[in-house]
Amino acid sequence: MSGLTRREALRLAAVASAAAALRMPLPAFAGNPAAFDDGNMDVPDGLKGDLERVVIIGGGWAGLTLANALRTAGVDHVLLEARNRVGGRAHTVDLGGLPMDLGCSWIHQPIGNPMTRWAGMAGVETMNGDVEADYPIIRFFDGVAGQEVGVAERLTPIGHFVYFAQVESASLAEKYGPGISVQEGWELYAGGQSMSADDLRRASFATRGFSEMVYGKPWGKLSLGGWSWGASESSYLGVGQGNLPRGGYRGLYGAMARGGEEHLRLGHRVRSVEVTYRGAKVKARAGKHTIIERGSHVVCTVPLGVLKRNRIDFSPGLPARKRRAIAHTGFGNIEKVAMVFDDAFWHDATHTHILHLAESGELAFPWWIDMQRTHQVPALMAFNGGPFARKLHGMTAGQRRDLALDQLSAILGYKVPRPVAWKTTDWQAEPETRGSYSAILKGRTQDDLDTLAAPLHGRLLFAGEATSRTRHSTADGAMTTGIREAKRLLGTPTVDLTPG
């Protein structure tokens, strides 16, 4: 390597590292491109200058999809990723020999969803993950009452929740506008109903849970209009949580990234972006070295939490409208505790997933997915969102695990065994994310997401789930924003993607 410059040596090492990070079995029918759009056939405008070389910041779903489209089209580009892996908030790990998704898990509303189509192209089988279909055998434990809620007893509270979510929330959001929160909307609805104290507590728990567990912000801060199922502009279909990719999400993002190792730079944390009328200069740190990448255009796909922390210095600075949208769009916290056991001691013919209404009134481990039911493996995935997820941030990984085991013991009524393998998340602590998903806050609208998506100076573009008006907080939303920006750069109504 004596004939290489330091820059060339670093690039060669980065390519080797990227190739190692993407090493996994190839699908049987990889390599056939297909056309994708972002939900419409419009060609986005706002571009200046000839397309020569694109610098992509961030190797999550948006960045990987954009890179794939440019690679397929033969456009020169480079992708800078701060982590030593790709996928971003999609992250599958091996736990006790089993694949576990510590980030996104489902393909929500899978019918018509481009992620479903991509899974087929990548040779990844999907499984029905509509846990709501297991309603009669879901274990609903009311810690305040100290007992399990029977199927008949849960009909009234769950019925009120479903009716509010699917019908009344949209009407109330339309009547009161963006200034009403999910909590306020629920209280208006519930105040006009005749419910017992137990039913009211349980219905309120369900409504709060399916707010904070989706967006990770307190339900008193979430916009009812942004949350309302009736206000959704998405054309995808599905009746529950959606489908699960067999083997985890890594089969999907691995197929999107594979073949692009030459253009991928792992361990490159971007520090600044300078845009001129002729192009863009991106400065990053790779270990002890400063790396400069130049291009005709640059696309920023980092999570909203990174933008909120001002971890990238933009020159010229971001305009006031963009800064306001960054500040006013919520970025919530969703954390998981994954545990693998010797056997599925919690699972039987009449009990599967767990709803847990904590004695404290907090949303403390309110939702447990029984992976014996979904994946036929003896594992549990406990979800936390909103304020309680924030509280977990202040604990060690071991403390989070032990708290989960204590909660599970209280639910089942006996001391449960320790897991043979476990892993907890702390997305709030990771400098490359600083949270989980975007959310529309009380007083705000989806227009903020459009502002986040708007290009600047004709050279600086933005993508990522927080820039998707209709599918923010989803992996497929991030994917389609990568398609959107590829359409903008290529000037075409569709773009070709190729599974590697």
KELO-203316 format. One record per residue (C-alpha): z, x, y. Coordinates in steps of 0.02 Angstrom, whole numbers, padded with zeros to 5 digits, always signed. Example, Ala and Ser with C-alpha at 12.3 -4.5 7.8 and 13.67 -1.06 7.14 Angstrom:
+00390+00615-00225 +00357+00684-00053 
END
This chain:
+00000+00000+00000 -00006+00153+00112 -00173+00096+00185 -00101-00072+00244 -00028-00107+00414 +00148-00178+00421 +00074-00349+00467 -00044-00344+00317 +00094-00291+00199 +00205-00434+00259 +00062-00557+00237 +00027-00494+00061 +00211-00512+00016 +00214-00688+00088 +00063-00739-00017 +00146-00670-00174 +00306-00762-00132 +00211-00924-00102 +00119-00910-00266 +00284-00886-00358 +00361-01037-00269 +00217-01149-00324 +00210-01093-00505 +00219-01249-00614 +00108-01332-00744 -00062-01389-00681 -00115-01571-00702 -00249-01595-00833 -00381-01656-00709 -00342-01559-00550 -00472-01509-00423 -00571-01668-00386 -00564-01713-00199 -00552-01893-00138 -00560-01973+00034 -00399-02035+00118 -00364-02121+00282 -00203-02156+00376 -00215-02345+00367 -00366-02366+00479 -00539-02294+00507 -00512-02246+00689 -00539-02065+00740 -00391-02011+00850 -00436-01930+01015 -00345-01812+01132 -00419-01649+01067 -00489-01509+01175 -00587-01355+01129 -00684-01306+00974 -00592-01310+00807 -00578-01130+00749 -00408-01094+00673 -00256-01207+00655 -00075-01150+00649 +00034-01276+00556 +00223-01271+00581 +00321-01342+00434 +00287-01355+00248 +00350-01532+00215 +00240-01678+00170 +00149-01687+00337 +00112-01501+00346 +00060-01486+00165 -00057-01636+00178 -00137-01570+00336 -00159-01397+00259 -00238-01472+00104 -00363-01572+00209 -00410-01420+00312 -00425-01311+00157 -00537-01440+00074 -00644-01449+00232 -00658-01259+00241 -00563-01241+00406 -00465-01081+00437 -00278-01112+00452 -00105-01043+00419 +00054-01137+00373 +00222-01066+00430 +00374-01128+00335 +00552-01072+00375 +00619-01101+00200 +00575-01001+00045 +00504-01158-00034 +00385-01299+00010 +00421-01486+00012 +00540-01501+00159 +00650-01654+00133 +00567-01679-00037 +00664-01561-00151 +00674-01571-00340 +00797-01457-00430 +00838-01429-00613 +01014-01488-00649 +01080-01469-00825 +00899-01455-00881 +00851-01617-00793 +00743-01637-00637 +00842-01712-00492 +00774-01763-00322 +00898-01711-00188 +00786-01779-00051 +00662-01923-00060 +00659-02009-00229 +00552-02167-00227 +00376-02213-00180 +00426-02367-00081 +00309-02518-00081 +00195-02429-00204 +00052-02555-00209 -00082-02493-00091 +00023-02342-00048 -00078-02179-00034 +00065-02086-00118 +00034-02191-00274 -00149-02144-00270 -00103-01962-00245 +00014-01967-00395 -00131-02027-00502 -00243-01888-00438 -00106-01759-00471 -00078-01822-00648 +00101-01876-00611 +00159-02032-00702 +00262-02155-00602 +00400-02267-00669 +00465-02433-00607 +00617-02397-00500 +00653-02571-00435 +00840-02564-00466 +00857-02735-00383 +00781-02810-00541 +00942-02759-00628 +01044-02873-00513 +01130-02970-00654 +01197-02810-00734 +01233-02708-00578 +01420-02672-00570 +01483-02739-00403 +01660-02674-00374 +01763-02743-00230 +01897-02614-00193 +01985-02728-00068 +02010-02860-00202 +02034-02725-00335 +01912-02807-00455 +01733-02819-00512 +01634-02961-00433 +01557-03071-00566 +01376-03127-00564 +01420-03304-00508 +01539-03240-00373 +01408-03128-00296 +01274-03262-00280 +01334-03329-00113 +01362-03164-00020 +01205-03080-00086 +01108-03239-00050 +01164-03235+00132 +01117-03052+00146 +00942-03080+00074 +00910-03233+00184 +00968-03140+00340 +00864-02986+00299 +00704-03075+00252 +00707-03224+00370 +00837-03232+00507 +00836-03050+00563 +00655-03060+00623 +00690-03222+00718 +00844-03151+00802 +00754-02989+00845 +00614-03088+00926 +00737-03197+01022 +00849-03059+01089 +00728-02913+01099 +00767-02729+01068 +00942-02740+01143 +01021-02816+00987 +01088-02710+00844 +01087-02749+00659 +01275-02776+00665 +01263-02895+00813 +01121-02991+00731 +01221-03010+00571 +01375-03068+00665 +01272-03201+00757 +01203-03262+00592 +01366-03254+00495 +01460-03343+00635 +01355-03497+00604 +01386-03500+00416 +01528-03570+00313 +01587-03427+00202 +01754-03383+00124 +01837-03222+00179 +01785-03138+00016 +01605-03194+00033 +01597-03140+00215 +01667-02968+00174 +01545-02943+00030 +01394-03008+00125 +01437-02897+00274 +01453-02749+00157 +01280-02781+00084 +01199-02798+00255 +01285-02644+00326 +01248-02546+00167 +01062-02584+00168 +01056-02530+00350 +01155-02369+00347 +01092-02319+00174 +00911-02333+00232 +00920-02250+00403 +01085-02156+00399 +01148-02218+00568 +01291-02340+00604 +01228-02519+00594 +01299-02552+00767 +01175-02425+00836 +01021-02477+00737 +00893-02590+00820 +00879-02756+00729 +00694-02762+00771 +00667-02589+00697 +00764-02634+00540 +00702-02810+00510 +00596-02827+00354 +00501-02966+00441 +00451-02849+00583 +00366-02723+00468 +00186-02682+00510 +00154-02598+00343 +00017-02667+00231 +00090-02593+00070 +00168-02709-00058 +00319-02703-00172 +00470-02808-00215 +00609-02678-00226 +00645-02494-00204 +00477-02447-00279 +00418-02321-00409 +00491-02154-00463 +00379-02004-00503 +00418-01940-00677 +00484-01763-00664 +00530-01787-00482 +00437-01767-00319 +00395-01585-00352 +00245-01637-00457 +00176-01724-00302 +00210-01594-00167 +00170-01452-00288 -00003-01525-00317 -00029-01545-00129 +00018-01363-00096 -00058-01275-00245 -00216-01179-00206 -00160-01144-00029 -00053-00991-00064 -00168-00879+00039 -00132-00985+00193 +00055-01009+00164 +00191-00902+00245 +00364-00939+00176 +00520-00876+00263 +00436-00885+00434 +00548-00974+00560 +00450-01021+00716 +00536-00977+00879 +00406-01018+01012 +00239-01103+01043 +00134-01055+01193 -00017-01162+01235 -00156-01113+01356 -00325-01189+01398 -00403-01072+01270 -00286-01095+01122 -00109-01069+01060 +00007-00926+01013 +00149-00956+00890 +00290-00831+00872 +00398-00830+00714 +00533-00725+00634 +00510-00663+00455 +00664-00567+00405 +00685-00432+00538 +00506-00444+00595 +00422-00545+00732 +00256-00619+00679 +00125-00689+00798 -00007-00812+00740 -00147-00871+00854 -00258-01022+00837 -00369-01141+00931 -00241-01278+00894 -00063-01293+00830 +00018-01439+00738 +00208-01457+00740 +00273-01552+00588 +00457-01502+00591 +00590-01639+00568 +00653-01732+00720 +00823-01650+00697 +00746-01480+00732 +00666-01544+00892 +00830-01621+00946 +00914-01451+00930 +00779-01367+01037 +00752-01237+00902 +00572-01209+00959 +00532-01152+01136 +00374-01239+01199 +00273-01167+01343 +00229-01266+01445 +00388-01364+01414 +00379-01534+01333 +00350-01671+01463 +00489-01792+01508 +00415-01936+01408 +00414-01829+01249 +00591-01766+01280 +00653-01944+01306 +00573-02002+01144 +00654-01857+01051 +00824-01898+01126 +00814-02087+01103 +00750-02090+00924 +00890-02085+00797 +00899-01956+00658 +01019-02017+00525 +01118-01939+00384 +01094-01979+00200 +01185-01871+00072 +01188-01871-00117 +01302-01815-00257 +01205-01788-00419 +01305-01772-00581 +01249-01746-00761 +01369-01791-00902 +01375-01769-01090 +01351-01956-01112 +01326-02111-01004 +01504-02179-01021 +01479-02301-00875 +01326-02383-00952 +01320-02530-01072 +01221-02690-01098 +01304-02778-00951 +01334-02633-00830 +01214-02512-00748 +01199-02461-00562 +01353-02478-00452 +01386-02563-00286 +01554-02505-00219 +01645-02594-00077 +01781-02467-00038 +01961-02520-00013 +01961-02427+00154 +01818-02533+00219 +01711-02378+00241 +01543-02359+00156 +01617-02230+00040 +01498-02197-00106 +01430-02375-00092 +01276-02352-00202 +01262-02266-00370 +01098-02254-00465 +01119-02257-00654 +00989-02131-00714 +01022-02183-00893 +00939-02344-00841 +00798-02271-00735 +00762-02106-00825 +00852-02122-00993 +00963-01971-00952 +01156-01968-00938 +01165-01941-00750 +01224-02030-00593 +01159-02011-00415 +01285-02067-00283 +01218-02106-00110 +01308-02101+00057 +01240-02140+00230 +01294-02157+00410 +01471-02117+00469 +01539-02078+00295 +01397-01958+00261 +01446-01874+00424 +01624-01860+00359 +01562-01777+00198 +01478-01645+00307 +01651-01575+00346 +01695-01551+00161 +01650-01416+00037 +01529-01456-00104 +01673-01458-00227 +01773-01578-00120 +01625-01697-00110 +01606-01691-00300 +01792-01722-00329 +01793-01867-00207 +01646-01944-00299 +01738-01927-00465 +01894-02005-00390 +01793-02153-00326 +01708-02173-00495 +01876-02171-00584 +01941-02306-00467 +01788-02413-00501 +01795-02396-00690 +01985-02404-00704 +02009-02240-00797 +01996-02054-00765 +01815-02006-00792 +01762-01841-00871 +01697-01699-00766 +01509-01675-00758 +01425-01536-00855 +01313-01502-00704 +01318-01563-00525 +01245-01537-00352 +01286-01608-00181 +01178-01611-00026 +01217-01569+00154 +01054-01598+00246 +01150-01606+00410 +01198-01423+00392 +01025-01356+00353 +00944-01280+00509 +00771-01333+00449 +00818-01519+00449 +00984-01559+00536 +00984-01732+00458 +00882-01846+00347 +00773-01984+00420 +00719-02056+00587 +00783-02225+00647 +00746-02343+00791 +00905-02365+00890 +00970-02515+00984 +00875-02537+01146 +00724-02440+01086 +00559-02487+01003 +00423-02412+00893 +00336-02357+01053 +00450-02204+01050 +00370-02153+00884 +00197-02165+00964 +00258-02051+01104 +00321-01926+00976 +00149-01929+00894 +00048-01904+01053 -00042-01734+01069 -00014-01621+01219 -00138-01516+01317 -00273-01554+01188 -00208-01407+01086 -00032-01453+01029 -00021-01592+00898 +00128-01674+00811 +00154-01748+00637 +00298-01795+00522 +00383-01956+00469 +00461-01981+00641 +00285-01994+00715 +00235-02139+00599 +00245-02308+00684 +00240-02410+00525 +00315-02294+00392 +00444-02185+00479 +00585-02124+00364 +00469-02118+00212 +00377-01977+00123 +00214-02075+00125 +00237-02098+00312 +00244-01909+00332 +00092-01890+00219 -00013-02012+00321 +00030-01924+00484 -00038-01764+00407 -00197-01862+00369 -00198-01931+00546 -00193-01759+00625 -00324-01693+00504 -00436-01837+00558 -00404-01791+00740 -00448-01608+00711 -00600-01642+00602 -00662-01790+00704 -00687-01898+00549 -00623-02071+00498 -00566-02005+00329 -00521-01835+00257 -00536-01765+00081 -00381-01708-00014 -00388-01600-00170 -00249-01592-00302 -00215-01413-00354 
END
